[in-house]
Amino acid sequence: MKIVAVTSCPTGIAHTYMAAEALQMAAKEMNVEIKVETHGSIGVENEITSEEINKAHAVIIAADTKIDKTKFEGLPIVEGTVQDAIKNSKGLIERAMKLKKEEKEYVEKISEIKEEKQNKKKGPYHHLMTGVSYMIPFVVAGGILIAISFAFGIHAAENEGTLPWALSFIGGGAAFALMIPILSGFIAYSIADRPGLVPGMIGGMLSAQIGAGFLGGLVAGFLAGYTIILLRKWIKLPKTMEGLMPVLVLPLLSSLIVGLLMLYIIGKPAAAINNGLSNWLENLQEGSAIVLGLVIGLMMAFDMGGPVNKAAYAFGVSTIAAGQSSSVMAAVMAAGMVPPLGIGIATLIAKNKFTKEEREAGKASLVLGISFITEGAIPFAAADPLRVIPSLMAGSAITGALTMLFKVKLAVPHGGIFVLPIPNAVEGLLPYIISIAIGSVVTAFLVATLKKPKVE
């Protein structure tokens, strides 16, 4: 029996491949042939061919983002999240094995009902993460280009025609300018498929132009997606004219509705809230800033790449969207580096608390930590959650609070230590490094103290 699968997480960095590996390992134990296609940050890898689809018994889609199911038409589909694949890969495979191709119509009906229920229960988060997953590469590329322009001097980009100006213009004038339209467009795409892209991106561009920013972009994306769904229900054309719906009727009417609502109703309140948030962050008193850093640290370590972690990261990105250094983004990245770094250090200083395999994984965890891939700590947290997760949260909370106390600011939304050497990318580089080191040591000490010795 052969099964094909697709995995995709919002960032396309760690969970995507962890889910794929879990499915492959489970299939090997169950003596089932499987091929897993990954939708990561660098695109589709290990792509499933038409021939493999024809030979497959069923398809498993373990994704937290929108996946085009067109090519799997005719195959029974088992759907789940990447967490389902990581934690219960055997369960997904067993469900797929029980399905029969003859059951296709029945499965499709069940899937429709299930999709409606899922949209009600967790639709908004799923749609938001789809938008964020497409937005992140623009944010990262733009942020790093802006940071490189700072290397020539903090005001070097002001001289038009120079290389620093060009780098800043590409990063801020192009990549960052596309960030909110991409976010809005792909939120709408997740809700309403391809017809949602046009009103979503137009709404996002309007949000950016009228100063409604990240918040306005979120509203525009959801508004565009659900507008398309309502128009599909309300407008019924004769069969001879149905071809006009996707190319004329839907894009025109939805863009008009979303555009007018953004300009006359939603835009000004969203811009006021956006400006208020910016002013509040700029004027935070020391005590309030420390509390905010503490909360950000707890969120980054709580589920290590899950919904809470992604919410904190999205908040950090929203504060850096204007192309300026952000204290929130500094706390987010520092706190996100601590869990895998702390675990890696713990495997070195308390070897008797870990198996040989865990000590080897600890080395990889260190590399993931310096790269700002928080998910590197997940295997250790899953194996001993009651002791490990509180330890991770404590270290990250301390780091987040310290970065705020030291008033560190970061101009780059990703990259870990590899962006720290760029001149002017970090305001307060030494305190930033110290904050990360302290949090990592605290986590390592707590893990080493709380965990019980392992018997090989």
Sequence and secondary structure as in RCSB ss.txt:
>XXXX:A:sequence
MKIVAVTSCPTGIAHTYMAAEALQMAAKEMNVEIKVETHGSIGVENEITSEEINKAHAVIIAADTKIDKTKFEGL
PIVEGTVQDAIKNSKGLIERAMKLKKEEKEYVEKISEIKEEKQNKKKGPYHHLMTGVSYMIPFVVAGGILIAISF
AFGIHAAENEGTLPWALSFIGGGAAFALMIPILSGFIAYSIADRPGLVPGMIGGMLSAQIGAGFLGGLVAGFLAG
YTIILLRKWIKLPKTMEGLMPVLVLPLLSSLIVGLLMLYIIGKPAAAINNGLSNWLENLQEGSAIVLGLVIGLMM
AFDMGGPVNKAAYAFGVSTIAAGQSSSVMAAVMAAGMVPPLGIGIATLIAKNKFTKEEREAGKASLVLGISFITE
GAIPFAAADPLRVIPSLMAGSAITGALTMLFKVKLAVPHGGIFVLPIPNAVEGLLPYIISIAIGSVVTAFLVATL
KKPKVE
>XXXX:A:secstr
 EEEEEEE SSSSSHHHHHHHHHHHHHHHTT EEEEEEEETTEEES   HHHHHH SEEEEEESS    GGGTTS
 EEEE HHHHHH HHHHHHHHHH  GGGHHHHHHHHHHHHHHHHHHHHHHHHHHHHHHHHHHHHHHHHHHHHHHH
TT TTGGGSTTSHHHHHHIIIIIIIHHHHHHHHHHHHHHHHHSGGGHHHHHHHHHHHHHTT HHHHHHHHHHHHH
HHHHHHHHH    GGGTTHIIIIIHHHHHHHHHHHHIIIIIHHHHHHHHHHHHHHHHT  HHHHHHHHHHHHHHH
HHSSSSHHHHHHHHHHHHHHTTSS BHHHHHHHHHHHHHHHHHHHHHHH GGGS HHHHHHHHHHHHHHHTT GG
GGHHHHHHSHHHHHHHHHHHHHHHHHHHHHTT EES SS GGGGTTSTTSEESHHHHHHHHHHHHHHHHHHHHHH
S     
